[in-house]
Amino acid sequence: MKRVSKKPKISLQEAEKHYQSSRENYQVDSGESLLAYYRDKHPNYYRVLSENV
């Protein structure tokens, strides 16, 4: 996983919208969960969502 040194300038609403759009395009062909996929592919958005759970 990549380390992101700067805090992302992404709003919670923007992160939620991005997650929902990624969810629509996510294929369950592999054993990888959506959250694991999202964490690896979009770390900035994932961080915003995880900080606001």
PDB file of N, CA, C and O in Angstrom:
ATOM      1  N   MET A   1       0.835  -1.171   0.000  1.00  0.00           N
ATOM      2  CA  MET A   1       0.000   0.000   0.000  1.00  0.00           C
ATOM      3  C   MET A   1       0.888   1.245   0.000  1.00  0.00           C
ATOM      4  O   MET A   1       1.900   1.292   0.699  1.00  0.00           O
ATOM      5  N   LYS A   2       0.511   2.233  -0.773  1.00  0.00           N
ATOM      6  CA  LYS A   2       1.264   3.471  -0.845  1.00  0.00           C
ATOM      7  C   LYS A   2       0.999   4.319   0.387  1.00  0.00           C
ATOM      8  O   LYS A   2      -0.120   4.352   0.899  1.00  0.00           O
ATOM      9  N   ARG A   3       2.013   4.991   0.850  1.00  0.00           N
ATOM     10  CA  ARG A   3       1.863   5.920   1.959  1.00  0.00           C
ATOM     11  C   ARG A   3       1.604   7.303   1.383  1.00  0.00           C
ATOM     12  O   ARG A   3       2.314   7.746   0.481  1.00  0.00           O
ATOM     13  N   VAL A   4       0.621   7.964   1.884  1.00  0.00           N
ATOM     14  CA  VAL A   4       0.296   9.309   1.430  1.00  0.00           C
ATOM     15  C   VAL A   4       0.638  10.254   2.563  1.00  0.00           C
ATOM     16  O   VAL A   4       0.057  10.171   3.646  1.00  0.00           O
ATOM     17  N   SER A   5       1.580  11.152   2.316  1.00  0.00           N
ATOM     18  CA  SER A   5       2.073  11.997   3.391  1.00  0.00           C
ATOM     19  C   SER A   5       1.167  13.193   3.670  1.00  0.00           C
ATOM     20  O   SER A   5       1.071  13.632   4.816  1.00  0.00           O
ATOM     21  N   LYS A   6       0.508  13.725   2.657  1.00  0.00           N
ATOM     22  CA  LYS A   6      -0.343  14.890   2.859  1.00  0.00           C
ATOM     23  C   LYS A   6      -1.770  14.462   3.140  1.00  0.00           C
ATOM     24  O   LYS A   6      -2.258  13.464   2.610  1.00  0.00           O
ATOM     25  N   LYS A   7      -2.422  15.237   3.981  1.00  0.00           N
ATOM     26  CA  LYS A   7      -3.829  14.976   4.261  1.00  0.00           C
ATOM     27  C   LYS A   7      -4.638  15.400   3.026  1.00  0.00           C
ATOM     28  O   LYS A   7      -4.476  16.515   2.531  1.00  0.00           O
ATOM     29  N   PRO A   8      -5.495  14.525   2.541  1.00  0.00           N
ATOM     30  CA  PRO A   8      -6.245  14.843   1.330  1.00  0.00           C
ATOM     31  C   PRO A   8      -7.247  15.973   1.557  1.00  0.00           C
ATOM     32  O   PRO A   8      -7.809  16.109   2.643  1.00  0.00           O
ATOM     33  N   LYS A   9      -7.460  16.773   0.528  1.00  0.00           N
ATOM     34  CA  LYS A   9      -8.426  17.865   0.600  1.00  0.00           C
ATOM     35  C   LYS A   9      -9.706  17.399  -0.090  1.00  0.00           C
ATOM     36  O   LYS A   9     -10.110  17.937  -1.121  1.00  0.00           O
ATOM     37  N   ILE A  10     -10.322  16.399   0.498  1.00  0.00           N
ATOM     38  CA  ILE A  10     -11.517  15.786  -0.060  1.00  0.00           C
ATOM     39  C   ILE A  10     -12.601  15.851   1.006  1.00  0.00           C
ATOM     40  O   ILE A  10     -12.367  15.498   2.161  1.00  0.00           O
ATOM     41  N   SER A  11     -13.785  16.302   0.613  1.00  0.00           N
ATOM     42  CA  SER A  11     -14.878  16.345   1.574  1.00  0.00           C
ATOM     43  C   SER A  11     -15.451  14.951   1.778  1.00  0.00           C
ATOM     44  O   SER A  11     -15.291  14.070   0.933  1.00  0.00           O
ATOM     45  N   LEU A  12     -16.110  14.766   2.896  1.00  0.00           N
ATOM     46  CA  LEU A  12     -16.735  13.486   3.186  1.00  0.00           C
ATOM     47  C   LEU A  12     -17.789  13.149   2.136  1.00  0.00           C
ATOM     48  O   LEU A  12     -17.898  11.998   1.712  1.00  0.00           O
ATOM     49  N   GLN A  13     -18.554  14.133   1.720  1.00  0.00           N
ATOM     50  CA  GLN A  13     -19.594  13.906   0.713  1.00  0.00           C
ATOM     51  C   GLN A  13     -18.971  13.471  -0.618  1.00  0.00           C
ATOM     52  O   GLN A  13     -19.488  12.578  -1.289  1.00  0.00           O
ATOM     53  N   GLU A  14     -17.867  14.105  -0.989  1.00  0.00           N
ATOM     54  CA  GLU A  14     -17.178  13.741  -2.230  1.00  0.00           C
ATOM     55  C   GLU A  14     -16.640  12.317  -2.137  1.00  0.00           C
ATOM     56  O   GLU A  14     -16.726  11.554  -3.099  1.00  0.00           O
ATOM     57  N   ALA A  15     -16.086  11.960  -0.984  1.00  0.00           N
ATOM     58  CA  ALA A  15     -15.548  10.611  -0.796  1.00  0.00           C
ATOM     59  C   ALA A  15     -16.664   9.570  -0.858  1.00  0.00           C
ATOM     60  O   ALA A  15     -16.493   8.511  -1.462  1.00  0.00           O
ATOM     61  N   GLU A  16     -17.804   9.866  -0.236  1.00  0.00           N
ATOM     62  CA  GLU A  16     -18.934   8.936  -0.270  1.00  0.00           C
ATOM     63  C   GLU A  16     -19.450   8.744  -1.692  1.00  0.00           C
ATOM     64  O   GLU A  16     -19.762   7.625  -2.098  1.00  0.00           O
ATOM     65  N   LYS A  17     -19.537   9.824  -2.437  1.00  0.00           N
ATOM     66  CA  LYS A  17     -20.003   9.752  -3.830  1.00  0.00           C
ATOM     67  C   LYS A  17     -19.019   8.925  -4.672  1.00  0.00           C
ATOM     68  O   LYS A  17     -19.433   8.111  -5.497  1.00  0.00           O
ATOM     69  N   HIS A  18     -17.740   9.137  -4.461  1.00  0.00           N
ATOM     70  CA  HIS A  18     -16.705   8.401  -5.197  1.00  0.00           C
ATOM     71  C   HIS A  18     -16.778   6.915  -4.867  1.00  0.00           C
ATOM     72  O   HIS A  18     -16.669   6.072  -5.757  1.00  0.00           O
ATOM     73  N   TYR A  19     -16.965   6.595  -3.581  1.00  0.00           N
ATOM     74  CA  TYR A  19     -17.069   5.200  -3.160  1.00  0.00           C
ATOM     75  C   TYR A  19     -18.274   4.530  -3.822  1.00  0.00           C
ATOM     76  O   TYR A  19     -18.170   3.402  -4.303  1.00  0.00           O
ATOM     77  N   GLN A  20     -19.396   5.210  -3.848  1.00  0.00           N
ATOM     78  CA  GLN A  20     -20.597   4.642  -4.470  1.00  0.00           C
ATOM     79  C   GLN A  20     -20.390   4.397  -5.955  1.00  0.00           C
ATOM     80  O   GLN A  20     -20.831   3.373  -6.476  1.00  0.00           O
ATOM     81  N   SER A  21     -19.727   5.319  -6.648  1.00  0.00           N
ATOM     82  CA  SER A  21     -19.483   5.124  -8.081  1.00  0.00           C
ATOM     83  C   SER A  21     -18.492   3.985  -8.304  1.00  0.00           C
ATOM     84  O   SER A  21     -18.615   3.246  -9.281  1.00  0.00           O
ATOM     85  N   SER A  22     -17.517   3.833  -7.419  1.00  0.00           N
ATOM     86  CA  SER A  22     -16.572   2.720  -7.533  1.00  0.00           C
ATOM     87  C   SER A  22     -17.275   1.396  -7.274  1.00  0.00           C
ATOM     88  O   SER A  22     -16.962   0.381  -7.897  1.00  0.00           O
ATOM     89  N   ARG A  23     -18.213   1.418  -6.364  1.00  0.00           N
ATOM     90  CA  ARG A  23     -18.965   0.213  -6.023  1.00  0.00           C
ATOM     91  C   ARG A  23     -19.753  -0.297  -7.230  1.00  0.00           C
ATOM     92  O   ARG A  23     -19.855  -1.505  -7.443  1.00  0.00           O
ATOM     93  N   GLU A  24     -20.307   0.621  -8.014  1.00  0.00           N
ATOM     94  CA  GLU A  24     -21.082   0.253  -9.193  1.00  0.00           C
ATOM     95  C   GLU A  24     -20.208  -0.417 -10.248  1.00  0.00           C
ATOM     96  O   GLU A  24     -20.684  -1.278 -10.989  1.00  0.00           O
ATOM     97  N   ASN A  25     -18.945  -0.035 -10.324  1.00  0.00           N
ATOM     98  CA  ASN A  25     -18.029  -0.571 -11.332  1.00  0.00           C
ATOM     99  C   ASN A  25     -17.209  -1.755 -10.844  1.00  0.00           C
ATOM    100  O   ASN A  25     -16.458  -2.349 -11.617  1.00  0.00           O
ATOM    101  N   TYR A  26     -17.346  -2.102  -9.571  1.00  0.00           N
ATOM    102  CA  TYR A  26     -16.541  -3.164  -8.981  1.00  0.00           C
ATOM    103  C   TYR A  26     -17.021  -4.541  -9.441  1.00  0.00           C
ATOM    104  O   TYR A  26     -18.212  -4.849  -9.389  1.00  0.00           O
ATOM    105  N   GLN A  27     -16.085  -5.348  -9.884  1.00  0.00           N
ATOM    106  CA  GLN A  27     -16.390  -6.721 -10.303  1.00  0.00           C
ATOM    107  C   GLN A  27     -15.941  -7.685  -9.212  1.00  0.00           C
ATOM    108  O   GLN A  27     -14.854  -7.516  -8.659  1.00  0.00           O
ATOM    109  N   VAL A  28     -16.736  -8.673  -8.896  1.00  0.00           N
ATOM    110  CA  VAL A  28     -16.432  -9.617  -7.827  1.00  0.00           C
ATOM    111  C   VAL A  28     -15.776 -10.873  -8.398  1.00  0.00           C
ATOM    112  O   VAL A  28     -16.027 -11.976  -7.912  1.00  0.00           O
ATOM    113  N   ASP A  29     -14.949 -10.717  -9.414  1.00  0.00           N
ATOM    114  CA  ASP A  29     -14.285 -11.859 -10.042  1.00  0.00           C
ATOM    115  C   ASP A  29     -13.232 -12.473  -9.137  1.00  0.00           C
ATOM    116  O   ASP A  29     -12.996 -13.680  -9.183  1.00  0.00           O
ATOM    117  N   SER A  30     -12.604 -11.657  -8.323  1.00  0.00           N
ATOM    118  CA  SER A  30     -11.547 -12.172  -7.449  1.00  0.00           C
ATOM    119  C   SER A  30     -12.084 -12.309  -6.031  1.00  0.00           C
ATOM    120  O   SER A  30     -13.237 -11.970  -5.765  1.00  0.00           O
ATOM    121  N   GLY A  31     -11.267 -12.797  -5.140  1.00  0.00           N
ATOM    122  CA  GLY A  31     -11.657 -12.932  -3.747  1.00  0.00           C
ATOM    123  C   GLY A  31     -11.470 -11.651  -2.965  1.00  0.00           C
ATOM    124  O   GLY A  31     -11.754 -11.602  -1.769  1.00  0.00           O
ATOM    125  N   GLU A  32     -10.991 -10.608  -3.639  1.00  0.00           N
ATOM    126  CA  GLU A  32     -10.719  -9.339  -2.980  1.00  0.00           C
ATOM    127  C   GLU A  32     -12.023  -8.611  -2.666  1.00  0.00           C
ATOM    128  O   GLU A  32     -12.890  -8.482  -3.530  1.00  0.00           O
ATOM    129  N   SER A  33     -12.159  -8.141  -1.440  1.00  0.00           N
ATOM    130  CA  SER A  33     -13.369  -7.416  -1.065  1.00  0.00           C
ATOM    131  C   SER A  33     -13.332  -6.008  -1.655  1.00  0.00           C
ATOM    132  O   SER A  33     -12.277  -5.506  -2.042  1.00  0.00           O
ATOM    133  N   LEU A  34     -14.489  -5.393  -1.712  1.00  0.00           N
ATOM    134  CA  LEU A  34     -14.579  -4.030  -2.226  1.00  0.00           C
ATOM    135  C   LEU A  34     -13.748  -3.076  -1.385  1.00  0.00           C
ATOM    136  O   LEU A  34     -13.067  -2.210  -1.933  1.00  0.00           O
ATOM    137  N   LEU A  35     -13.789  -3.218  -0.062  1.00  0.00           N
ATOM    138  CA  LEU A  35     -13.012  -2.315   0.793  1.00  0.00           C
ATOM    139  C   LEU A  35     -11.515  -2.462   0.576  1.00  0.00           C
ATOM    140  O   LEU A  35     -10.792  -1.466   0.530  1.00  0.00           O
ATOM    141  N   ALA A  36     -11.044  -3.696   0.443  1.00  0.00           N
ATOM    142  CA  ALA A  36      -9.615  -3.914   0.190  1.00  0.00           C
ATOM    143  C   ALA A  36      -9.226  -3.319  -1.164  1.00  0.00           C
ATOM    144  O   ALA A  36      -8.182  -2.679  -1.289  1.00  0.00           O
ATOM    145  N   TYR A  37     -10.046  -3.527  -2.148  1.00  0.00           N
ATOM    146  CA  TYR A  37      -9.809  -2.962  -3.488  1.00  0.00           C
ATOM    147  C   TYR A  37      -9.773  -1.441  -3.402  1.00  0.00           C
ATOM    148  O   TYR A  37      -8.859  -0.807  -3.929  1.00  0.00           O
ATOM    149  N   TYR A  38     -10.763  -0.860  -2.741  1.00  0.00           N
ATOM    150  CA  TYR A  38     -10.880   0.586  -2.650  1.00  0.00           C
ATOM    151  C   TYR A  38      -9.712   1.189  -1.876  1.00  0.00           C
ATOM    152  O   TYR A  38      -9.186   2.235  -2.257  1.00  0.00           O
ATOM    153  N   ARG A  39      -9.306   0.530  -0.788  1.00  0.00           N
ATOM    154  CA  ARG A  39      -8.176   0.994   0.022  1.00  0.00           C
ATOM    155  C   ARG A  39      -6.902   1.061  -0.815  1.00  0.00           C
ATOM    156  O   ARG A  39      -6.130   2.013  -0.699  1.00  0.00           O
ATOM    157  N   ASP A  40      -6.681   0.055  -1.655  1.00  0.00           N
ATOM    158  CA  ASP A  40      -5.466  -0.001  -2.470  1.00  0.00           C
ATOM    159  C   ASP A  40      -5.511   0.940  -3.668  1.00  0.00           C
ATOM    160  O   ASP A  40      -4.502   1.553  -4.015  1.00  0.00           O
ATOM    161  N   LYS A  41      -6.664   1.057  -4.294  1.00  0.00           N
ATOM    162  CA  LYS A  41      -6.774   1.861  -5.513  1.00  0.00           C
ATOM    163  C   LYS A  41      -6.993   3.347  -5.255  1.00  0.00           C
ATOM    164  O   LYS A  41      -6.579   4.184  -6.056  1.00  0.00           O
ATOM    165  N   HIS A  42      -7.642   3.676  -4.142  1.00  0.00           N
ATOM    166  CA  HIS A  42      -7.988   5.073  -3.854  1.00  0.00           C
ATOM    167  C   HIS A  42      -7.693   5.407  -2.395  1.00  0.00           C
ATOM    168  O   HIS A  42      -8.619   5.646  -1.620  1.00  0.00           O
ATOM    169  N   PRO A  43      -6.412   5.427  -2.006  1.00  0.00           N
ATOM    170  CA  PRO A  43      -6.070   5.613  -0.592  1.00  0.00           C
ATOM    171  C   PRO A  43      -6.540   6.939   0.008  1.00  0.00           C
ATOM    172  O   PRO A  43      -6.908   6.977   1.182  1.00  0.00           O
ATOM    173  N   ASN A  44      -6.538   8.015  -0.761  1.00  0.00           N
ATOM    174  CA  ASN A  44      -6.978   9.304  -0.221  1.00  0.00           C
ATOM    175  C   ASN A  44      -8.455   9.292   0.136  1.00  0.00           C
ATOM    176  O   ASN A  44      -8.847   9.752   1.209  1.00  0.00           O
ATOM    177  N   TYR A  45      -9.267   8.766  -0.763  1.00  0.00           N
ATOM    178  CA  TYR A  45     -10.701   8.690  -0.500  1.00  0.00           C
ATOM    179  C   TYR A  45     -10.978   7.720   0.650  1.00  0.00           C
ATOM    180  O   TYR A  45     -11.826   7.985   1.502  1.00  0.00           O
ATOM    181  N   TYR A  46     -10.265   6.607   0.667  1.00  0.00           N
ATOM    182  CA  TYR A  46     -10.435   5.618   1.732  1.00  0.00           C
ATOM    183  C   TYR A  46     -10.123   6.237   3.092  1.00  0.00           C
ATOM    184  O   TYR A  46     -10.836   5.998   4.067  1.00  0.00           O
ATOM    185  N   ARG A  47      -9.065   7.025   3.151  1.00  0.00           N
ATOM    186  CA  ARG A  47      -8.667   7.655   4.412  1.00  0.00           C
ATOM    187  C   ARG A  47      -9.769   8.585   4.921  1.00  0.00           C
ATOM    188  O   ARG A  47     -10.091   8.572   6.109  1.00  0.00           O
ATOM    189  N   VAL A  48     -10.344   9.383   4.038  1.00  0.00           N
ATOM    190  CA  VAL A  48     -11.406  10.292   4.448  1.00  0.00           C
ATOM    191  C   VAL A  48     -12.592   9.502   4.991  1.00  0.00           C
ATOM    192  O   VAL A  48     -13.163   9.860   6.021  1.00  0.00           O
ATOM    193  N   LEU A  49     -12.957   8.441   4.304  1.00  0.00           N
ATOM    194  CA  LEU A  49     -14.093   7.637   4.768  1.00  0.00           C
ATOM    195  C   LEU A  49     -13.782   6.952   6.096  1.00  0.00           C
ATOM    196  O   LEU A  49     -14.628   6.932   6.990  1.00  0.00           O
ATOM    197  N   SER A  50     -12.596   6.396   6.235  1.00  0.00           N
ATOM    198  CA  SER A  50     -12.260   5.659   7.456  1.00  0.00           C
ATOM    199  C   SER A  50     -12.145   6.587   8.675  1.00  0.00           C
ATOM    200  O   SER A  50     -12.396   6.162   9.803  1.00  0.00           O
ATOM    201  N   GLU A  51     -11.773   7.835   8.452  1.00  0.00           N
ATOM    202  CA  GLU A  51     -11.675   8.781   9.557  1.00  0.00           C
ATOM    203  C   GLU A  51     -13.043   9.267  10.028  1.00  0.00           C
ATOM    204  O   GLU A  51     -13.165   9.841  11.110  1.00  0.00           O
ATOM    205  N   ASN A  52     -14.058   9.037   9.220  1.00  0.00           N
ATOM    206  CA  ASN A  52     -15.395   9.540   9.547  1.00  0.00           C
ATOM    207  C   ASN A  52     -16.411   8.444   9.791  1.00  0.00           C
ATOM    208  O   ASN A  52     -17.615   8.665   9.662  1.00  0.00           O
ATOM    209  N   VAL A  53     -15.935   7.277  10.140  1.00  0.00           N
ATOM    210  CA  VAL A  53     -16.844   6.155  10.399  1.00  0.00           C
ATOM    211  C   VAL A  53     -17.326   6.207  11.820  1.00  0.00           C
ATOM    212  O   VAL A  53     -18.103   5.349  12.240  1.00  0.00           O
TER     213      VAL A  53
END
